Amino acid sequence: MGSPAMSSHELIYLSAVDARDLLGRRELSAREYVSALLAAIDESNRFLRAFIDVYANEALAEAAQFDGAPDQPQRDRPLAGIPFAVKDLIDVRGKLTTSQSHTSDRTQAFKDAGVVRQLRGAGAILVGKLNLEECGIGSPLDETPWPPARNPWDHTRTTGGSSSGCGAALAAGLVPIAIGTDTGGSIRHPAASCGVVGLKPTYDRVRREGIRPLAPTLDHVGPMTRTVADCELVLDVLAPARSTARTLSTPQADRPLLGWRIGKLEQLYRGDNPADDVVCRAVDAACLRLEDLGAVVVDTFSPAFDSIQQCASTIHNFEAFRSHRAQLELSPHAFGERCRRALERGATLQQTEYDHAILARTGFVAAVDELLTSFDLLVTAVTVAPACRIDDESELERVSRSGLRLPFNLTGHPALSICAGFSTAGLPLAVQMIGARACDETVLVAARAYQNATSWHTQHPVRREQHDHMTKLRSDR
């Protein structure tokens, strides 16, 4: 057993699918794999701050148990020996759920959240809790119990929020699978900023039990990975009930999306939420690649998007305030200043305004459903700009605006972020793919075809210790 020819870099950037195959053939030991990731975490976390807590001893013990157990069919434990980590809004039995907030009650969780039980039941090994923006709505500029996560592509940049540690850990090769939450884009934004894959599944497809709520009718839970195939593998464990998914065409291997119709929501990122030129060009280029793969891409729009943002914001702010109302009244100054202000946006909203927004929501959902009867998929941008400096408050506010993402929390449609290139500064760019409700697999099929036709996901950031070494070599010359 073992993989002597595999470098530490190759080992930490293994996809879950490839690691699964190596573990299944006993060409890689779980202890070797987990140890490599723990070493990478130990080296990188002091400046990336992706992890809030690391369960090294427990993870190594589980890995040893896997290595010493007789072989089992992979269909029974499809993630056996594969490490994962979860955003620290998600309960783990016997561990704190801190929400990255001084308001945390500091009590240990009584039991695992549903998603943690499912992944452990599939044989996955939990290695720790991941950083986030406070309560899923805060800012990296607030004073919180732990420093904010940093972007592995440029440590002066934000990772996007609020599943910030998830994006950083994946991009840096610290873990192959992370579980995030998404209320207004909190899976898709860090996925876009860090160049990984993030899926917000259809609303309620993945269970939310044991996860701290923000806005319950908008809250989603989903997988973040480096490859679409890994995302598919995880979703199959968390939500195995399959929908009728659009499948790839087979007659022409180089045109697997032949016969697909894709709607391009250009108005969203060029008009309503003006994105930087570099973002617009990346989305346009992704659409051209989808056409190369056989799809017909048509510019489209629905008048519903003109007012959907206000409806979504009303519901988001009303529910977020009420989720944290008791703590806000008890100890408002325990929250970070920006987190508190964000939560208090809902304080003046009346029940009648919320009820009106809920009623209007039905019409918006129907409008997007109707749009998707003409298309297999919709595409648009994820964010208006690449990752900005983590200390630039005005830019942080601009990139965190959720007009490109929140509409699909409101409607509950599955939406995925996937890397679509890099800026001249070497920062990831992304495209968002949206599918019909309960057709998450259709989105994944298209995303996999796109990823297979590109090489963005094979690029990895230079690790800081490598960067420092190269800088020293240059200075010594």
C-alpha positions, 0 to 999 in steps of 0.5 A: 500500500502507498503511493511513493511516486506521488508528490505531496503537491499531487497528493493534496490536489487529488480529486475525491473521485481519484482518491476514491479509486486509489483508496479502493485499490489500496494504492493509497492509504487513508492515513497517508492521505489524511496526514498529507492534508493535515501537514498542508493545513499546518503549513498554510492555516497560520496565514490562510486562516481557512480552518477554525478548528482541526480534528487531527487526532480524530481524523487520523484514528478514523483513517487508521480504522479504514486502512485496517478494515476489510474491503467493502463495496464502494456502493455501500460507502462511496466516500470511504477514506475521503476527508471533508470539512464543514463551515462552522454554522454546521453542528458536529457532535461534541464540538463548538459551533461558533458561527465565527461570532462572539455571540456564540453560546460556547456549548458543544453540539449534542449531535451531528447535523444531518449532512455530517451524519450522511457524509460520515455514513458514506465513510468520509473523514471529518478533518475540521471546521471552516472559517466564515463571515460572522453568522453568515452575513458579516464582514472580514473587517469586523472584529471576530474570534478568529482572523478572516480567511485569505484568498490562496491566489493572493493573500491580500484579497478576500475569499468572498463570503460567507463560506470563506474558509470553504473556498480557501481550503479547497483552492489551497489543497487543504481538503477535497470536499467542503460543505457550505451554506448559501442564503444570498450566494454564500457558496457561489461567491467564494467558489467564484473568488477562489476558482472552485466549484460551488453548488447551491442545490434546489431548495430543501433538496439537502437537509438543513437540520443541525445548521444555524439558520440565517433566513430559513426560506432562503437558506440552502446547504451544498457541496463545494469541490474542485471538480464537478465530478466530485460535486456530483459524488457528494450530492449523490450522498446528500440527496440521492433521489434523482430527477430526470436530468438532461443527458449528454449527447453521444453522436459527437464526442467533441460536441456533447451539448448538441441539442441543448438550448442555453439562455444567457442572462446578459442583462443581469451582469451588464445592466442591472448589476454592472460587472467589470469588463473582465467578468463580462468577457469571461462569461461571454467566452464561457458561452462561446465554449458552450456553443463549441460544445454544441449548445445554442446560446440565446440572449434572454431575460424576464421582466420578473428580474426587474423587481425580484431583487427588492422582494428577495431583500425584504424576505432576506432582511426580515428573516435574518433579523428575526433569526438573531433578534433575541441575541441582538436585544440581549447583547447587540455589541457582541456582534461585529459592527458590520454584521450587526448593521446587516442584521438590523436592516430587517428591524423596521420591516413590517409583517405586512411587507414580508407577507407581500414579498412572500406573495410576490415571490410566487409570481417570480418563481413562476416567471423563472420556471416559465423561462426555463421551459424554453431552455435547458440552462441559464447562464450569467455572472456570479459576481461583479468583480474578481476578489478585491483587497480584503481591506478595501471596504467600498470594494468589499461592499460592491462585490458582496452585493448579491443581485446576481445570486440572491434571485435564485435563493428566492426562487429555489432553483439550483445554481452553480459557480464554476471557474471560467478563467483568470484575470491579468492579475491571476485572480479567478473568474467564474460563470454561473449556471442555473437549472430548473428546480429539482434538475440539479443533475442537469446543471452538473452535466453541463458544468462537467462538459464545460470543465472537461473542455477547459483546463482552469480547474487544473491550475493551482495557486502558488503556496506561500512557502513556495512563493517565499522560497522563490522570492528569496532565491531571486533576492540572493542572485 
